[in-house]
Amino acid sequence: MDRILKAARSSGSLNLSSRSLREVPVEVYRNLDAVGDGENWWETVDLQKLILAHNDIEVITEDLKKLSLLSVLNVSHNRLSHLPAAIGELTLLKSLDLSFNALASIPEEIGLMTSLVKLDCSNNQLKELPRTLGGCLALSELKVSNNCISILPEDLASCSKLMKFDIEGNKLKILSENILGSWTMLTELNAAKNLLTCIPESIGILSRLVRLDFHQNKISSIPSSIKGCHSLAEFYMGSNVLTALPPEIGELSLLGNLDLHSNQLKVYPVEACKLRLSVLDLSNNSLSGLPPEMGTMITLRKLLLAGNPLRTLRGSLLSGPTSTLLKHLRSRLSSDEEASGSGVSGVGKPTLKNDQISKAAQLSASSKELSLSDLGLNSIPSVVWESNEIIKLDLSQNSIEELPHELSSCSSLQVLLLSRNKIKEWPGAVLSSFSHLLCLKLDNNPLRQIPSDAFQALSQLQILDLSRNASSLPKSPILSPLSQLQELYLRCMRLDEVPSEIPNLVQLHILDLSQNSISSIPKELKNLTCLTELDLSDNNIGVLPAELGLLETNLQALRLGGNPLRSIRRAILDRGTKAILKYLKDKLPE
């Protein structure tokens, strides 16, 4: 013990886990008072990290306040039935793990812990959370699963920085509209195994939500506002009482895993056939047939239908490969639907009219945003640069071939959308004038070649989409100027390897490398610790580096469908992102 305490005085970190302790040794609270021979007092540091997990500790005393500089405290897997009020004096604490104890309550004083970022009090005997928890304004991750909580205090609405909330396995009957609508930073919500009967309309405000789990509740419908969750990648609604799906669910363009098993669905809506799903579980419902449009869901790798009264499909189709079933459904589409490729009838593009452009220009005078998308434009009208205070310019879905030099006068531009045009040459001269540009979308253009130094003048860029510009990216693009980049989309660009400078873009939250010819993933991607979404689907990847498991903390969506992966069992792949990352992390050497 003396040796361990001496090491803690120099490192500031003390790990006493799995030592069969029945109480916290008094020496822990008096560590700096025991400076011995051979130690220089000026080289000692206060305790900042204390791990007491997996012991038999029943009581923590008020002496805890003596450790006022603690930033991490882990007392999980002990026998604690209560906490001292002194815990509120740990005002520098950032991470507190109280899981797997016998706590019946959390002290009100926890609200004084204004630096707290992560709180885990799962697997206890809590019936409620203290209202003062709303005072922990820095809280980013809150885990209270497997307790007896039936209601949440409205004060939690103040925790506006919350990114992960897990309340699985409680007795929650209602999720407040106000609370949920205040958590706009939320990326993961797990409210499975509760007594919920509805999903609040405010769910649509959560545009950053990546993983949503409401399985095993009593929910009868999904609100149409779900379309606002446009970052959603995994949605679990199994074991509820759903009778129908809202058409708006088809607008969740990033959704890859949809679990609807054990409900009362009678119809799968045509609108939901637009989804690019990898896994769709419709087992144990009341479906008597499937829409032919489902055959166009070519990304679907696994479709589960067992336990439905399906009469319009042969048993051999239902028990055979998903691809065969989809092919059969496609064959039932009319020739018109096959031509459209989606079974959803197209909408004619509006005719270009001068009054449409004039009206858009008038609206932009106050909003500073000018939208001229889908107007059949062959060139950019002069009204664009005549209003040189424009911040956002949308010229997507036109037939524009080049950007005129006059556009350079729009020096305040922050967002430039040029998707789905006919631009062949990289507009470097014009782009270099936009020093404040935050978002650039040039996807779906016939760009011939992007210069290796194309991004030199775009140092403020946060979003960049170059997807479907086949063969346009140089072998080694210089990406180092993009140090602020948060979203990078390089989908369908015939890449055979990951550009070497991507692991240096440490601010990235979203990286899309799907539909390429990439065969290997560099282990250096572990440096992208802010990553929440990584799309590697439809490539030639056979093996994933174990180092990707180190992204477990923040990575919410890892898409791998359409790869010849041989190193990970199908059962693990089907369980989704968390299971895959845990598997990879366990493969790392000790």
Helices and strands as residue ranges (DSSP letters): H 2-11, E 13-15, H 26-29, G 31-34, G 41-43, E 49-51, G 62-66, E 72-74, G 85-89, E 95-97, G 108-112, E 118-120, G 131-135, E 141-143, G 154-158, E 164-166, H 177-182, E 188-190, G 201-205, E 211-213, G 224-228, E 234-236, G 247-251, E 257-259, G 270-274, E 279-281, G 292-296, E 302-304, H 315-319, H 322-331, H 335-340, H 354-367, E 369-371, H 383-386, E 392-394, G 405-409, E 415-417, H 428-431, E 439-441, E 463-465, E 487-489, G 502-504, E 510-512, G 523-527, E 533-535, G 546-551, E 557-559, H 570-574, H 577-586
